[in-house]
Amino acid sequence: MNISNYYWYFTSAIPPKLCDDIIKYGLSQSETMARTGGYGDRELTKDEIRDMKRKRNSDLVWLNDLWIYKELHPYIHEANRNAGWNFEWDRSESCQFTKYKLNIMIGIVMVGINHMKNKVLNMVK
């Protein structure tokens, strides 16, 4: 598939109050250590944890609350249309709320799966 836009973004689209609400909610949830590929769900050794934290030193929370989707889905629909992707998708996976150790950076990633054509649409805030 040839696409002309590999990403789409919005400037200042999400109101600061909503960002604050999502951050406050994400910080209040129980977190797990983020893992990079190859480690799976098994118990890690101290050496594996140290090695992994050199690549990615963060914790994450999976958010799948309707109020978050209600706010973010319109942007995904608009980006899908405006970028010319026109992917068919009917649901989103959980939002990944990440707490980075270095410089206390917080991020949220929402991935929508196009079940019809097995394509992935990413929305990053």
Beta strands, then each sheet from edge to edge (+ up, - down):
strand 1: 32-33
strand 2: 58-63
strand 3: 91-92
strand 4: 95-100
strand 5: 106-114
strand 6: 119-124
sheet 1: 1+ 2- 4+ 5- 3+
sheet 2: 1+ 2- 4+ 5- 6+
end
